[in-house]
Structures are given as structure tokens and as C-alpha cells.
């Protein structure tokens, strides 16, 4: 009887290499490894070689960079996607895409199971398990690291015992990268008092260089051009990771609440994400009404929470996207930014949909605003507050009087 097949989401790192051996030895399965390229800048030939050495029956590499930018990052930009106001969701956004690709391969290969290398402590297991179950609950999900309750030192032991080629046991940190950003954790970073040393970063640079300007053009809430050149979203992200990265922009040091009730200290570098979201928010401020802005902030927050917590496939996420999309029809225009020594400042913006009226805002005599209108407005605006204050003052005298009796 031929062995059952399992499709493993494979990065070539220690965790997923251990998974290959475990699936072969303990589950007695044939392993197909699959790597999804979303801009992680890995050596995909090396990953293929490693899969072969480990005895996988097949390796599949999928280039999903464009799809990631167009179908996932684009939505996050429109939603100003930031978890707890800080983390641009790079890892969170890519998981549902990887889940889809792995499940697709599993179906094509007629596999009995899929597998991932997540631990039982993180968010990624939540994202993969829920995502994969939403796509096809009949395919079994195996999470060897979680199943074995493995920690890094034990993994290294297991790797040595099973002649898994080791390279990254000397790695000082645990990282996860795609075009939308890079997450770095563990090692000395586990002490939240210790400042992240420069060697944790690879996208941002810390050498001081002269200030530079940047112009970002949006159409319907999506970047369509940069520095007067039209570009697709993927290329804009690549361009900004370099240009904003060389000014040290997009460094985030975050005490983060994981879905599994653990607080963690995460360092992120996300030059493009930080720049684009800052610009997008600023442009929204110019073209949306104050009512839209207030409500959208609540929606954006909820959207980010759903994506972070593994609920990409929940109908509510799509409902929120429909609302967000409706607001983005007018988010068209240009934003000008200045970058220097880790700081990014929006210094100008324009749009044909701008709600800003200089004739109303000006402090010169050109103003068309009739200042007398303000008096009545203030009276009505503050009416209840004034009454409430009068009442509480009177009541306190009243009570004092009562006490005297
Ligand atoms: N905390 C982030 C998240 O849950 C990033 C995790 C990245 N993984 C890593 N090995 N550093 O989305």
C-alpha cells in the first residue's frame, strides 16, 4: 500500500525541517514541501535542495508576490491596517494566502493532510488552522512542533539525531519576512528593557544621510505611483523599502498582545508599510468627512483585529471591506513626505476631492466665513453642558441646605 501524502508549508528553516522528518518517521507519510514566495528574499534554490536532502517526494515553489500585494496588502492599506495601532500585520496578512496555496496543492496532489511548523504559543497556528479549516475541513491539519511540545533547544537535538542539516541554530533571533515587513523576536529581545541592537535590522539603515522627499500618488485608496512614476503596488513597495529604509524609517518596537493570552515583545522593520499607511491616512483626512473618519477608525481597528487574530475568512472581514471600499472612491490624490534620520513627515497633500477650502480656513480678509455664525453655534453646542454644570452647582448647595436641617 502506498503511503498517504501530506503537504507541508516549508520555509527551509529549523522548525519546518524538523516537521519533514517527524511526518516521515512518526506519521509514516510521504511529504510534499511547498514554499510560497511573498517577497521574503530567501534563496529558493537552497530551500529546494534542503527539501530533497530531507527526503521529501516533491517540492513546489509558488511565486505569490503579486497576488500578495494586490489581494492582501492592498486591502490592508485601504484599512490603514495596524494591530494595536503599531504593527502593520505583515505576517498576519500572508498566512491566509499561504493557507490557500497549501490547500490547493493538497487537493491537486490528493493529499490526506496538510502540515505547518507553528508552535503552540503563537498566532500563526491560529491563522493557519482556521484558514485551512475554512477552505476544506475534510483535510487533516498536522502541527508537529505543537504536537511534540518542542522548544528550540529540543528541536536542535531532534535535528542532530535525525541528520537534519543545521545552519540556523546559530541564529540569534527568530524572524519572519515578506515584502510588507520583517518581524524579529527572541534572543536578547525577550528582555523588553534591552534596546534592539542594530544587527537585528536588515531593511532599515542607520547611517545619517541628507533628507529626501517622496511623493506618493493614490487612486481609490491604492498607491499607483511614486516620485512621478506610475508603478504597480508590488514595485512601489519594493521601491519604498529601499528609499524609506535608507533613512531608517519604519522601525517599530511593540509590546504585543497575542491571540493566545501572552504578551510578547516584537521588533518590526517595515519602511514601505509605515510610509504608505502614513500617507494614506493623511490623504483620507483631506477627502473624507469628519463623520466618515470617526466611523472608519472603528472599522479599521476591527478589521486589523480580525486579520491579526486569524479571522481573515470570517464574513465580517468581507463586510468591513465593502464599507472600506465604499469610502475609498474619493481617496485619490498626492501626498508629499520628507524623510530624515528615522523620521517621516507628511509635508504636503492635494486632491481633486479635497474637502479643504482655503476660502473658509484663511485668516486673511479674503475669508468668506461669517464669524457671527459661530456665536449661535457655540450656544447650541454647549447648551447641555452648561445646563448640567448649573444643575450640579445648584444641587450641591441644595444638599448642603438639606444637611443643615
Ligand atoms: N507577532 C507577529 C504576528 O503574530 C509576528 C510573528 C512573526 N514570527 C516570528 N517568528 N518572528 O503576526
Boltz pocket constraint, residues with backbone or C-beta under 6 A from the ligand:
constraints:
  - pocket:
      binder: B
      contacts: [[A, 89], [A, 90], [A, 91], [A, 92], [A, 123], [A, 124], [A, 174], [A, 175], [A, 176], [A, 183], [A, 184], [A, 185], [A, 256], [A, 266], [A, 308]]
      max_distance: 6.0
